[in-house]
Amino acid sequence: MTYTEALAYISGLETRGWRLGLDRMAAFVRSAGLESAIGGPNRKFVHIAGTNGKGSTTAFAEAMLRAAGYRTGAFFSPFVVDIRERVQFGGELISREDLAAVTAELQPIAEAFTETEFGGISEFEFKTAVGFQYWEKMQAEWVALEVGLGGRLDSTNVVQPAATIIVSIGLDHTHILGDTIEKIAAEKAGIIKPGIPVIVGVMSPSARDVILEIARERGAPAFCFGEEIRLNDGALECPWGTVAGLRPSLPGVHQPHNAALAAAALMSAGVNDLRAIRAGAETAWLPGRFHRVEFEGRTIILDGAHNPDAASALAETLRREFSPETRFHLITNMLTGHDVPAFYQPLTEQIENATVVPIDFFRARSPEDVAQELVQLGIAAQAQTDILAAILATRKELPVLVTGSNYLVGAVLLALG
């Protein structure tokens, strides 16, 4: 199987839709002989859920483990530019040759499921299994594993982790996860395992209470940021020790919090190399997280924020990194299932005008529809069919903000070359 054929096969699975549930994924893992690959003495996982910040926290955890000398895997959801971003080893994307080889190994097993009561394997289930198979092949000792959606029924939840993290809870994917903070918290808390420590980030008291109750029921020790875990001027204090000089490489107002969660989780699982924890925090990188580029005399900020809490954090970071008076030209679009007015509301005072461009994804919203909703919010907005033309039409003295979807960020990065 070639790389092109592997991509065609994996993308073809999108038509099967998204399926939350562990029964089929567990059966797939057994059929592929991957039981030993999903946790145990030879491979440990740190499993990371949350509405916002889980990708950054995953990046910090992997970089810290790699700096400590471990053979590391990582799984990110979604990717930004290249599908291979999802499955990584040693800080590098899975090679095209390895992706093709692993896909060829798993394809006949996956296709056999179409004749069973489970039905065909979904795209996300398949890509998760690609990770398990690849990390087994590469003999990864630790894997930083980001949840795809929710937690309780996400296909990544077949692993037996050494530590879990729930970074944040906010209203997102409410049509799937529930329409209240408490319901969403319960879904995210589904990754909590009996006896396994769970690190809990900053969130509303109602969300935290749900998580702590589920942890109590499962006998999982829980440690909360701001209580057992504290961060003061770069010094992390937690029950397993103190790390001075924790300086995250990723920009953004919440990144110190995310780096601290990653460090605490690893320390709770016995990773005590404090030098490596500091080094990992300083070197982690992830595309589309307040990602700054210069293009044709323009400053462009790309951020994959796509829900109201993320928009609020982005607005705060913009004020800090630029100035409260700076106005931006917005290039944007969103996927269906997200609340357009609620997302853009925190950014309205910083937007001079907006261009809504297409996203090449089956759940993308119409640029015309989003532009109309922006106008209703008092933002001068227009639809444009070409991303590069939209960027080149902006005034050079006005910084460009690209946000609303990771898929959009990826498309813009590709357009910029």
C-alpha angles and dihedrals in degrees: 000000000000125000090251091052091049091052091048092051095047094045089048089063090067089083089067089066130216120311124190113204139092103222096083094040091050090050090048091053090051093047091051092049092241101132092113091047096065100066142322141106093320098046130031127192133204103203116206128196133167144121094252133011099027094116093051091045089051090051092050093048093050093047092049092050092047091050088054089059100255124141098247138199128189136192123199130189121230114013120224109207109352127036087222089071087080095067119040140166126195091356092303130108117253106269120251089243093052093046090052093046095048092045090052090052095049101037098080090046091050094046091052087066091067087074095051135079088260095064127214122336113256125235094253093047090052094049090048090053090048087060094049092049094045095048089049090052092048093044093234112193097197132022127194101210122194118204115239102213129351108330114239095072100021114124091238089065093084089083126100102225131201090215138003133209130199103192103184144338124223141145107282134128086015092163088064108026101035138277099260135063089240094054092048091048090054091052093049090046089060088091091066111112128198112274094359117121117247121203113209123203131207113301142133117301091243092056093044092050091055091051094046092050092052090047090051092050091052096043092243116148109236127205122189130208108244092029118046089004119053134175119198120174092330095317113120116205120188138146092272098053145291128288115197122199100025100173114171118216095210114086120232137094094259099047096093087055092049093048090049091052091051092049094047093049093052092046090051087056094051103268101139103165098120093180089057092048090054092044093049092051090052097048106037115120136184129173120242098028104118085318111184122204134167118225130172092338093313131116109223125191115197119194128166095215111145109163135058097260091050090048091053091051090047092051090051092048091050090054091049098044096042118012135282089255097052115114124203139206105234122218108187156139135167141213123250115269095051127105104244100193093044091051098050097039096084090051100046097098091054097048119093094181139331143226119200114208133186123267117211096228130107094239095049119129123236111268090222092055094049091046090054091051090050090052089053087056090055096258119133102236140168136180121243128186098208123061097201092047089051091055095046091050092062122099111257094226091059116078114233120231118199113191145130101086141025087226090058091049089053092049092051093048089052091048091051089054 
